[in-house]
């Protein structure tokens, strides 16, 4: 008896494995794509996490020096005005009131420079603008018409002088230069809006 040909069986075996192999290849591609997508997502999340967002305020370098000088002037003006008002307020009440006002301006300006946010940024601009106007106005009056603000003479180191008298000569003209530097600093360092606030506005 002759043996039956086995070619059809082999053919059936080969034909059956074709779709299975194709399915396996498709599944592998899908798995690879999913892995690639997951890696990309993980990488994006990692990069977003590792990249710090810019804050609204910038207290580094010159900014810290500026805040320190403002803090020193705030303490000096506060101590001077408290002593003048408690010890001899009747001598020059207008000048001593202006001295207390300058102390408040320096305190608020110091806080506004440190605190973040657009609101404090505007407060810093307002207080520093008032500071510059006060130095120019009080400095001019104390130099050319000291009697107008209750001062007996043109003496930036006298008992009846203020921080802004004679354009801040008693403090090495720092009160005259400081607001200009503060304005330049604020103009170059605007607060950066956060992504959440930008999305809320949109």
C-alpha positions as CSV (number, residue, x, y, z in Angstrom):
1,X,0.0,0.0,0.0
2,X,1.3,3.5,-0.9
3,X,1.6,6.2,1.8
4,X,-0.9,9.1,1.7
5,X,0.6,12.4,0.8
6,X,1.2,14.7,3.8
7,X,1.5,18.0,1.9
8,X,-2.0,19.2,2.6
9,X,-1.5,18.7,6.3
10,X,1.6,20.8,6.2
11,X,-0.3,23.3,4.2
12,X,-3.1,23.4,6.7
13,X,-0.6,23.8,9.5
14,X,1.1,26.7,7.7
15,X,-2.1,28.3,6.8
16,X,-3.4,28.1,10.4
17,X,-0.2,29.7,11.9
18,X,-0.4,32.7,9.5
19,X,-3.3,34.5,11.2
20,X,-2.0,33.7,14.6
21,X,1.4,35.2,13.7
22,X,-0.2,38.2,12.3
23,X,-2.3,38.7,15.4
24,X,0.8,38.3,17.6
25,X,2.6,40.9,15.5
26,X,-0.4,43.3,15.8
27,X,-0.6,42.8,19.6
28,X,3.1,43.4,19.9
29,X,2.9,46.6,17.9
30,X,0.0,47.8,20.1
31,X,1.9,46.9,23.2
32,X,5.0,48.8,22.0
33,X,2.9,51.8,21.1
34,X,1.3,51.8,24.5
35,X,4.7,51.6,26.2
36,X,6.0,54.4,24.0
37,X,3.0,56.6,24.8
38,X,3.4,55.8,28.5
39,X,7.1,56.7,28.4
40,X,6.3,60.0,26.7
41,X,3.6,60.8,29.2
42,X,5.9,59.9,32.1
43,X,8.7,62.0,30.6
44,X,6.4,65.0,30.1
45,X,5.2,64.7,33.7
46,X,8.7,64.4,35.0
47,X,9.8,67.5,33.0
48,X,6.9,69.5,34.2
49,X,7.7,68.5,37.8
50,X,11.4,69.2,37.5
51,X,10.8,72.6,35.9
52,X,10.0,75.1,38.6
53,X,7.4,77.7,37.8
54,X,8.4,81.3,38.1
55,X,7.0,83.0,41.1
56,X,5.6,86.5,41.2
57,X,8.5,87.9,43.2
58,X,12.3,87.9,42.8
59,X,14.3,88.3,46.0
60,X,17.8,87.5,44.9
61,X,20.9,89.6,44.4
62,X,20.3,93.3,44.2
63,X,16.7,92.8,45.3
64,X,17.8,91.6,48.7
65,X,20.1,94.5,49.1
66,X,17.3,96.9,48.2
67,X,15.0,95.3,50.8
68,X,17.7,95.4,53.5
69,X,18.3,99.2,52.8
70,X,14.5,99.8,52.9
71,X,14.3,97.9,56.2
72,X,17.1,99.9,57.8
73,X,15.5,103.2,56.7
74,X,12.1,102.0,58.1
75,X,13.7,101.3,61.5
76,X,15.6,104.5,61.5
77,X,12.6,106.6,60.5
78,X,10.3,104.9,63.0
79,X,12.8,105.3,65.8
80,X,13.4,108.9,65.0
81,X,9.7,109.8,64.6
82,X,8.7,108.0,67.9
83,X,11.4,109.9,69.8
84,X,10.5,113.3,68.3
85,X,6.8,112.9,68.9
86,X,7.2,111.6,72.5
87,X,10.0,114.0,73.5
88,X,9.3,117.4,71.9
89,X,6.4,117.2,69.5
90,X,5.4,120.8,70.2
91,X,8.6,122.1,68.8
92,X,7.8,121.2,65.2
93,X,4.6,119.3,64.9
94,X,4.4,119.4,61.1
95,X,7.9,118.2,60.6
96,X,7.5,115.4,63.1
97,X,4.2,114.3,61.6
98,X,6.0,114.1,58.2
99,X,8.7,112.1,59.9
100,X,6.2,109.6,61.1
101,X,4.5,109.5,57.7
102,X,7.9,108.7,56.1
103,X,8.4,105.8,58.5
104,X,5.0,104.3,57.5
105,X,5.9,104.7,53.9
106,X,9.2,102.8,54.4
107,X,7.6,100.0,56.3
108,X,4.9,99.4,53.7
109,X,7.4,99.7,50.9
110,X,9.6,97.0,52.6
111,X,6.7,94.6,53.0
112,X,5.5,95.2,49.4
113,X,8.9,94.5,48.0
114,X,9.0,91.2,49.8
115,X,5.4,90.0,49.4
116,X,4.5,88.2,46.1
117,X,1.6,89.0,43.8
118,X,0.3,91.7,41.5
119,X,-1.5,93.5,44.3
120,X,1.7,94.0,46.4
121,X,3.5,94.9,43.2
122,X,1.1,97.8,42.7
123,X,1.4,98.7,46.4
124,X,5.2,98.9,46.0
125,X,4.9,101.2,43.0
126,X,2.5,103.5,45.0
127,X,4.5,103.7,48.1
128,X,7.8,104.2,46.3
129,X,6.2,107.0,44.2
130,X,4.9,108.7,47.3
131,X,8.4,108.3,48.8
132,X,10.1,110.0,45.9
133,X,7.5,112.8,45.9
134,X,8.0,113.3,49.6
135,X,11.7,113.5,49.3
136,X,11.5,116.1,46.6
137,X,8.8,118.2,48.2
138,X,10.1,118.1,51.8
139,X,13.6,118.4,50.6
140,X,12.8,121.5,48.7
141,X,10.8,123.1,51.5
142,X,13.3,122.3,54.2
143,X,16.1,123.8,52.0
144,X,14.5,127.0,50.7
145,X,11.6,127.6,53.1
146,X,12.1,125.6,56.4
147,X,9.6,127.7,58.3
148,X,6.8,126.3,56.0
149,X,7.1,122.9,57.7
150,X,8.0,124.3,61.2
151,X,11.7,123.9,61.0
152,X,13.8,126.6,62.6
153,X,16.8,126.4,60.2
154,X,18.2,124.4,57.4
155,X,19.9,121.6,59.4
156,X,19.5,118.0,58.2
157,X,21.1,116.8,61.4
158,X,19.0,119.0,63.8
159,X,16.4,117.8,66.3
160,X,13.6,119.1,64.2
161,X,14.7,117.6,60.9
162,X,13.1,114.6,59.2
163,X,14.4,111.7,57.1
164,X,13.5,113.7,54.0
165,X,15.0,117.0,55.1
166,X,17.5,118.5,52.7
167,X,16.8,115.6,50.3
168,X,17.9,113.1,52.9
169,X,21.3,114.7,53.5
170,X,21.3,113.5,57.0
171,X,21.2,109.9,55.7
172,X,23.9,110.5,52.9
173,X,21.1,111.2,50.4
174,X,20.1,107.6,50.4
175,X,16.4,108.6,50.7
176,X,16.8,110.5,47.4
177,X,18.5,107.7,45.5
178,X,16.6,104.7,46.9
179,X,13.2,105.3,45.4
180,X,14.8,105.8,41.9
181,X,16.5,102.4,42.3
182,X,13.3,100.9,43.6
183,X,11.4,102.0,40.5
184,X,14.0,100.7,38.2
185,X,14.0,97.4,40.0
186,X,10.2,97.1,39.8
187,X,10.1,98.0,36.1
188,X,12.6,95.2,35.3
189,X,11.0,92.6,37.6
190,X,7.3,92.4,36.9
191,X,5.4,89.6,38.6
192,X,4.8,86.5,36.5
193,X,1.2,85.3,36.3
194,X,0.8,81.6,37.4
195,X,-0.7,79.1,35.1
196,X,-3.8,78.7,37.3
197,X,-4.6,82.4,37.3
198,X,-4.0,82.5,33.5
199,X,-6.4,79.6,33.0
200,X,-9.0,81.2,35.3
201,X,-8.8,84.4,33.3
202,X,-9.2,82.5,30.0
